[in-house]
Amino acid sequence: MAKYTAKYLSPDQVAQPSRGWGLLMLAVSAIIPELVLHLSTAQGSATLFNTGLFLPALFAMVPVLAVFAVMWFIPSKGVNLGILIAHAAFWLLLCGSQLVYYKIFGCFYSAYSMANGGEAFQFWNTIMVSFLRNLPWLIAMLLPMLCVCIFGHKLLPQGKPKRSIHGLIPLAAAVALQVLLVLSLPLMGGKAAMSPYDLYHHTGDTYYSVNKLGLAPAFRLDITRLITGDTGGGTIQIPTTTAPQETTVPPTTEDTRG
């Protein structure tokens, strides 16, 4: 009888899943690839057990909260599911491509090298070898997207929330979290060279920025520095002569001050 009458009820009258599931799926889709990237590219204990174990997750929550705020105001379950899948695919492609690139060239690609990265495809055979060798890591990055595709439709609510104004809360939380993280950076190694504070405000080293801050802030800072003309150290030039091989040698650091 309950199933029969439910057909004649509006989406607002039928018990809906919590909107918190959407936030959880967004968070997992961003944090898991970031964590896998950190674990798979760390060179020794010094680059493994550092702020990269928690700062990437915290910085990733800033755009996650912003996307969740957008989803809050969208009543369509199908549209929100599309946003979830696109969000998961973005993090998968970004972190996965960085992992493969790092295993070939021994560094992460920057915004500059991405804009001029067509030359990298001449090494497609090396790219495929690196892809296959790192398939377990890439599968681990893929898992959140698979979960979104399988369970997303069941866990997302349909219809408008009772109070749309509450959608401003995650947006305000994103701004507050970003400010709090930036203000707390001096507490994580002070302002010394190559500290999280130094990497965020001064030194543009791609590897250590990703390793200690996370890919989200590192790439955003890299794009900002590229636009302003202050690219800093760590801008990666793609080799154009001989095909590269996978490397495990830690990248050198250029301590360029902004």
C-alpha positions, 0 to 999 in steps of 0.5 A, spaced: 500 500 500 505 504 501 509 503 495 502 504 491 500 511 494 508 513 494 507 514 486 502 519 487 506 523 492 510 529 490 518 529 491 517 533 497 512 529 500 516 522 499 522 521 504 528 523 501 536 521 502 540 526 506 543 532 502 549 530 506 551 524 501 552 529 496 557 532 500 560 526 502 561 523 495 564 530 493 569 530 498 571 523 497 572 524 489 577 529 491 581 527 497 582 520 495 585 521 488 589 527 492 592 522 497 593 516 492 597 522 488 601 523 495 603 516 496 605 514 489 610 520 488 613 521 495 620 520 495 622 517 502 619 518 509 621 526 508 616 527 503 611 522 505 610 523 512 609 531 512 603 536 511 601 532 505 598 527 509 592 532 511 593 539 507 591 536 500 584 534 503 583 540 507 585 545 501 581 540 496 574 541 501 574 549 499 572 547 492 568 541 494 564 546 499 563 551 493 560 545 488 556 543 494 553 550 495 551 550 487 548 543 488 544 545 494 540 550 489 539 545 484 532 541 484 534 536 479 537 529 481 539 528 474 543 535 474 546 534 480 548 527 479 551 530 472 555 535 477 558 529 481 560 525 475 564 531 472 567 533 479 569 526 480 572 525 473 576 532 473 579 530 479 581 523 476 584 526 470 588 531 473 591 527 479 591 521 474 595 525 469 600 528 474 601 521 476 603 518 469 607 524 467 611 524 474 613 517 473 616 519 466 619 525 467 620 525 474 616 532 476 609 534 475 607 538 469 605 545 471 600 550 468 605 552 463 607 545 460 600 543 460 599 549 455 605 547 451 604 540 452 602 537 445 609 535 445 608 530 450 604 526 446 610 524 441 612 519 447 605 516 447 608 509 447 612 511 454 606 514 456 602 507 455 608 503 459 607 508 465 600 508 465 600 500 465 605 500 470 601 504 475 595 501 474 594 499 481 594 507 483 590 509 477 585 504 479 585 506 486 583 513 484 578 511 479 574 508 485 570 514 488 568 515 481 565 508 480 562 509 487 558 515 484 556 512 478 553 506 482 550 509 488 549 517 486 542 516 483 540 512 489 543 517 495 541 524 492 535 527 493 530 530 488 526 536 489 528 543 492 530 543 500 525 546 505 530 552 506 534 554 500 538 559 504 541 554 507 545 553 501 549 559 503 552 555 509 557 551 505 559 557 501 561 561 507 564 555 510 569 554 504 571 562 504 572 561 512 576 554 511 580 557 505 582 563 510 583 559 516 588 554 512 592 560 509 593 563 516 595 557 519 600 555 514 606 559 519 604 554 524 607 548 520 614 549 519 614 557 520 616 561 514 623 557 512 624 556 505 620 550 502 615 550 508 608 550 506 608 558 508 614 559 503 611 555 498 604 558 498 606 565 498 613 565 495 617 559 492 614 556 486 616 549 486 611 545 483 614 538 486 614 540 493 608 545 492 604 539 490 607 534 495 606 539 501 600 543 500 596 538 495 595 539 487 589 543 488 592 549 491 599 548 487 595 548 481 591 554 482 597 558 485 601 556 478 596 558 474 596 565 478 603 566 477 603 564 470 598 569 469 601 575 473 608 573 469 611 570 476 611 563 474 617 561 480 621 555 480 618 548 478 616 550 471 617 544 467 619 544 460 617 538 456 623 534 453 623 534 445 629 530 443 629 523 446 624 519 449 624 519 457 624 513 461 620 512 468 625 515 473 625 515 481 630 520 482 627 526 486 626 532 482 631 538 484 629 544 487 629 551 485 628 556 490 626 562 486 623 568 491 617 571 488 
